[in-house]
Amino acid sequence: MYSYEDRMKAVELYIKYDLSAAATIRELGYPNRKMLARWYKEYKETGDLHKHYNKKAKYTPEQKKAAVDYYLEHGRNISRTVEMLGYPHRDELAKWIDELVPGKRKARIKHRAMVQFSQEQKKDAVIELCAREGSAAAVASRIGTSRGVLYKWKNELLGKENAKAMKSSKKQSLSDNKEALIAEVELLKKEIYRKQMELDILKKAAEIVKKDLGIDQQDLTNREKTILIDALRIKYTLNDLLEMTGLSKSSYYYQKETQKQSDKYASLRTEIKEVFYDNQRCYGYRRVHATIKGKGTTVSEKVIRRIMKEEQLIIPYKKKRNYSSYKGEISPAPENIINRDFHADTPNAKWLTDLTEFHIPAGKVYLSPIIDCFDGMVVSWAIGTSPDAELVNTMLDDAMSQLSDEEHPIIHSDRGSHYRWSGWLSRVEKAGLIRSMSRKGCSPDNSACEGFFGRLKNEMFYNRSWQGVCIEQFINELDSYLVWYNEKRIKMSLGAMSPMDYRRSKGLVA
């Protein structure tokens, strides 16, 4: 069923993922758990897998002979034989017949190979059909198709109503009918020409100027229309393209002259691309403008926005369902002290925490961070493959180790079970932290932390292929992003500085 290469690949991946059958099957799409365990056992015992497996015969020689005899005695019909005996498969019975009584199996008459006809051939065929003197079957036979296909072409090209109206009449002469048909076909050709031109414009818009296929041509800029027209002038005339796009000839030649001029923003384009790609492809035009301005380049935000649009420097966004750790009211919940006031004048005054889930082909990864409301810095974080109490306790221990004896921040969370067990409660009480919880099922009560998760996933996780990335590699990438988030990623609310640079400017860190 599976080749030697497929089986070896599955076993190697199984070993790589620490004998996780779920992760292996999720990535490969095969086999089942029992089969994978059997392959691994064989590999572990012998150091290799058998090249081929000898499949046990399903039917005895007597059953084969009985099936072939029935076939010969009852009209040599394979379908009837299989139906009456209940075995085997049609193809297998055919092999038995060829093996036991060569030359006795009825030859199956194969259908004529499908011939592909061009649009012009179909039009000529329809003209001949409507102007014929003989039968439609004779026309179909001469062309090399069937009568039904011929009428199908007629309905597709002329429409059912027009096709009915164009039926030959005894009152009309053959020449008049043919002339009317030719006129209709000419109109049809023009319509097809325009539809094809419209389709090609949409395809080129998606290919060259990176627009969606469903975009209206009138929504394109004159520059984009000019680019499309130049790309399609080999196939269509200039006047037809101008009419289809709604661009005047003077505007077209003006854009042509403009394109010949040197781009005064060439160096700026390069600089914008470097800033965009060096920062996880997650900077919008405002943060790109702030970064470039910080390097000494003076340019307006509008120019940055226009260039980023032209270069298709777009931040991808995707909405995902968030992980929920709510297990019910297992202990009394404290008051919502934060009450959606996420502003803090000093560090370590208000902390926010929550859990989020990352689902990759290799498995699931969970992140538990603590966010400081002062500047949005990630004070501490823990990453693991299980959303258990150890994950959040490790994160809390690391965060509390950074506090001075005088600092007792409010720590705000949702009503997840991790924040209501004895291990968490004892740690909070020992450090003198003040607990605060969101209302049940009210994510806006912890919106600042939810917003951090949204930015994190849009910038680092979504719209990236994680195929072939193991759990350890993903954890390392996530950890690197969080370090970059604290030290390099600028926030406009902090004056285009990263949280760490902001604290340095305030003299809070060295």
N, C-alpha and C positions, 0 to 999 in steps of 0.2 A: 504494500500500500504506500509506504513511504520509502524513498531512496536512501541509500547509505549516507549520502551527504546531508539530507534533511534530518536523519536521526542523529548524526554526529553533531550537527549544529544545535539541535535541541538539548542534547546532553551537555555540551560545552556551556551553553547559556544557563542551563539549570545549575551547573556548578558555579558559574560566575555570580549568579543571584543567590548564593548561599542556600541552595536546594529549595528555593521558593518556586513551587509548581505554578502558583497563580500568576506570578510575574512572568515566568517563561511562556506560559500559554497565552497570556494577554498580549505579549509582544509578537509571538510567532503566529498565533491563531490555530495552532495544533500542538500536540495531540491531546488526548485526555490524560487525567492524572495517573490512572493505572498503567497505561501504555508508557508514559514517561518514567514512572518508577521501575518498570520492567527493563527499559533500555538502560537506565542508570545502573541497575543491579548487574546487568550483563557487562557493562563497561567497567564497573568496579572490580568484578571477578576476573575478567580476561584482559583488561586494558584496551579493548577494542570492541567493535560491533561486527556481527556477521555481515558479509557483503550481500548475501541473498538468503531469504528464508524459503524453505521447502514447504509449500502449501499443501496440506492434506487434501486428497481428492474428495470432492463433495458427493460425487455419484459413482456407483459401482459400474463395472463393465456390463453387467446384466441390465441395469437401468438404462444405460446408453443404447444397448441393442434393442431393448423394448421400445424406446422412444423412436428410434430410426425405423423399426418395423412398422410401427403405427403410422408414421409419416408416409411410408411407401404404400401401405394398404388402404389408406383413407384419403386419397386424392392429392397427396404430396402438398399439403397446406401446412406451413410451419405454425401459423397463428392458431389454427384449429387444434393442432397437435399439442401445443403448449397449454391451450385452454382445457382440453380434455384430460391430459395427464397431470397438470398442475406443476410441471417442471419441464425443462430448465428454462433459462432465458433464450429468447429467439436467436441471438447471435451464437450462443453456445450450441444450440441444436444444429444450426447451420454448419458449425465446425465438425460436429459428430457425423453428420451426413457425408461431408466431404472426406472425412477420415475413413468411415466404414464402407460406404458405397460411392466412390468417386464418380462424378458425372451424372448422378441421379437427382441432384437438387435442381429445382426449377430456377432458371436464370431470371433475376429481377430486372425488369426493364427500367433503366434509369431515366429520370426526367432530363429533358434537354437543358444543357447548361444555361444559366441565366445570362442574357446578353444585356449589356449596359447601353442604353440609347441616349444620345445627346439631346439637348433641348431643341436644336434645329431639326434633328431627325424626327422627333415627336411632332413638331409643327407640320412638317411635310407629310407625315403619315395621316394626320388629322385632315389636312387639305385633300389628300387622295381619298380618304374615307367619305367625306362629304360630297365630293365631286365624282364619285364612282359611277360606273354604269353596271358593273356586276355586283356580286355579293360582298358583304363585309369580311366573310371568311376568306375569300380569295385575296382581298387586299392584305389581311393579316398574314396569310401564308406567304405572300410575295415579300412582305417586309421582314418576316422571321419572328412573328410573335403570335399571340392568340387574339381571337375576336374580342374577348372580354377586356384584355389589356388595352386594345385599341379604343374601345368606347370609354375606358377609364381615362385615357389621355385626353379624349375629346371633352369630357366633363371637367377635368382639371384645367385645361387651357381656356375653354370658352365659358365655363360655368354651366350648371344644369339648365337654367332658364334659356340662356342663349343657344345652348345645344339643341333644346327642343324646338326653338324658333327657327333654327337653321336646318331642320329636316327637309329633305328633298320633297318637292311638290310636283304633282303631275302638270299643274298649270304653268309652272315656271320652266323656262328652258334651262338646259344644263349650263350654258355659258353665263346666263344671268346669275344663277346660283353660285357658280364658281367665282365670279367677280365680287359678289357680296361677301363671300367667305374670305377671299384674299384681303379685302378691305378690313374685315374684322380681325384677321390674323395680323395685319400690319399694326392696327391699334393695340393688339395684344403684345406684339413685340416691343412697342414703345413703352407700354406699362411695365413689362418685365425688365426692360433696360433701366427705367427709373428706379424700380424696386431694387435691382441689383446694385445700382449706383448708391442708393441710400444705405444698403447693407454694407457695402465696401467702405463708405464714409464712417459708419459706426465702428467697423472693425479697425480701421486705421486710427480712429480717435482713441480706441482702447489700447492699440499697440504703440502709437507714436506719442500722443499727448496724455496717455494714461487716464482716459476718461472711461466711465461706465458705459456698457453697451446700450443701455436704455436712454442715454442722454439725448436731448433735443439739439439738432444742429444749430439752431438759433441761439442756444446758450453758450456756444463757443465764442472765444474772443477772435478778433480779426486776425491776430497773429497765428492762432491755432488753426483757423480756417485756411489761411494761406499755406501753412505746412501740409495740411491734408490735401489741398488742391495740387500742390507740387508733387505729392506722392502718388496721386492718381491720374495725372495728366497723360501718362503712357496709355491708359485704358480708355479714358473719357475725354471729351472735348472741353476746352476751358469755359466756353459759354454755358454748357450744361452743368458743370461743377459750380460755377458762380451762381447760377439760378437755384440749384439745389441747396447750397449753403446760405443763400441770401446775402452774399458779399458783392459789393459793386466792383467794377473793373478798376476804378481809380484807387479804391482802398486796397485792392489786391496788389497793384504795382507799387503803392506806397509802402506796404509791408515788405515787399521784395527789396526795395531800396534800403529800408531800415535794417533788414537782416544782413545786408552787405557791410554795414557799419560795424566797427569794432565794439564789443560789449564793454562799457565803462565799469561794469560791476563784475568783471571776470575774476579779479583777485578776491573780491568780497564773496562771490559765490563759493570759491574754494574754502575761504575761512568759515563760512556758515556751515558747509558740509563737514568740516573737521570738528567744529563745536558740536554739531548734531550727533555724529557717529561716535565721538569720543565720550559722550555722556549717555550711553545706553539707548540712543535714539528716542529719548523721552522728553527733550526740551522743546517747548513751543516757541513761537516767535518772540514772546516777551522775555523769556529766560535766555534765548539766543542773543537777543538785542542787549540784555544786561551784561552778558559775558563778553561780547565784542566791545561794548562800551568800556568795560573794565580793562580791556587790552589797549585802549587809546584810540579806537576807530569810532568816528562820529558819523552816524547814519540814523535815519528815522526808522521807527518801528514799521511803518507802512512798506518801506523798501524791503526790510527783512521778511515781512509777511508775504510780499509778492514773489520774492526770489524763492522762498521755501515752497510756495505753491507751484511755481514753475518747475522746480527741481523735484517735486513730489516727496518732500521731506515731511511725511505725515506720521503722526503718532497713532499707532493702532489701539483701538479700544474694544473690549469684549466684556459682556456682562456675564458673571458666573454666580451660581448659587453658593452662598457662604456656608462654611461648616458651623454646625450648632452643637454645643456640648450641654445643652439644657436637659436635665434629668428629672425635673420636677422639684417641688419645694421640699428638699431634704433637711433643711435647717432654717432658722429664722434669718431673713435678709435684712441687712442694715439699711439705713436711710440713704436716699440719693442726695448726698451732700453736694456733689459737683453740680447737679441740676443744669447740665448743658453749658456751664461756664468753664470753658477750656482755656481761659487766660490765666497766666501766672506771671508775677513780677520777678520772681527769683527761681533759680533752678531747684529741683527736688522739693517743690511745694505741692505739685499735683502730678500724679502718675496715672497713666491709663494702661490697661492690659487686656488682652483677649487672645484667642486661638484662631488660626486660619489653616486651611488645608490646601496642599498642592497635589494634584493627581497626575502622575506621569506614567508612561507605559511600564516602567520597572516597579511601580508601586506608589504608595502614598507617603507624603512627607508633611510634617506639622511644624509650624512656627509659633512660638510663644514669646512676644516681645513686651517690654515696658517702654512707653513713650512719655517723655517729659513735656508737659504743657508749656513750659517756658519758651522753648525754641523748636519743639518737635524732634529732638534728638532721641535716638533709640538707646536708652540707658543700658539695657541688658537684653539678651535674647538667648533662647535655647531652641535647638532644632533636633527633631527626632522622628522616628517612624511610628510612634504610638502616642496618641493624645492622653497620656496618663498623668497621674499626680507628680511623678518624678520629673517630668518635663517642666511643669510650671514651678515646682519647688526649686529646681536647679536655677531657673531664671531669677526667682525672687532672692535666693541666697546671694547670687552674684550682684544683683542690684543693691541689696542692703550692705554689702561689703564696701560700697563706694560712699556710704553716708557717714557724716560726722556725728558725734554724740548729740549735737543740738538739732539735727535735722530729723523730722518726723512727718514725712509727706502723707497726703491723702492718696490712697491707692484705689482707683475706680475700676470696676469690671462689670461684666454682665452677670447673669444669674447661673452661669455654668457650674457644673458640679465640682470642677477643680478648685474653685474658690470658696467652697463650703465644707470641705473635709477638714478633719482634725489637723493634718500636717500643715496645711496652709494657714489655718486659724492660729495655731500655736506660734508659727513663725512671725505672723503679723503682730500678734500680741507681744511677743518677746521684744521685737524691734520698736514697739511703740507707734506703729503705723495706724492710720485712721482709715477704716474700711468705708467704701461707698459703692453702691450697686445700682445699676439701671433697673427700670421697671420691667416687669415680665413682658417679653416679646417686643420690646421697644428699642430697636437698634439706634435711633437718633440720639438716645441718651448716652451713647458711647460713639458718636459720629466721628470724632477726631481720630480715634483708633481705627474705625472702619474705613475712614478716608485714607489713612496710611496704608492699609491693606490694598485698597483699590489702586493707589499709585504704584505700589510695589508690584502688583500683578500685571498692570498695564505696561510697565516699563521693563520688567525683567522676565515675566512668565508667559503671558499671552502672546499668540501669533509667533511662536517659536517652536520648532520641532524638537522634541525631547526623545525621539526615537533613538535607541541605542545608548542612551545616557543612563548609567547605573545610579543607584541611590546615593552612593558616596560622592560621585561627581556632582550631582545636583545640589547636595548639601554644601559642598565647597563653593559652588557658584552663588548660591543664596547667601552664604556667609560673606563672600567678597562684595556682593551688592550692598549689604547692610553697612559694611565698612566704608564703601564709597558714598553711601547715602549720608553718613555722619560727617565725613571729612571733605568730600568734593562737591556733592550735589547742591546747587544753590537754590535758595528759597526767596521768592520776591518779597515775601513779608518780612524777611530779615535783611532787606537792603541788598538783595542779590548776593548773599553770602551763604555758605554752608553753615550748619549748626556749630561745628567746631570753630570755624573762622569767626562766627558771631561771638562765641564765648571768649575767643582771644581778643577781639576788639573791645569787649567789656572788661578785660582783665581778670576773667574768671578762671582761665587756664593759661598755662605757660605757652 
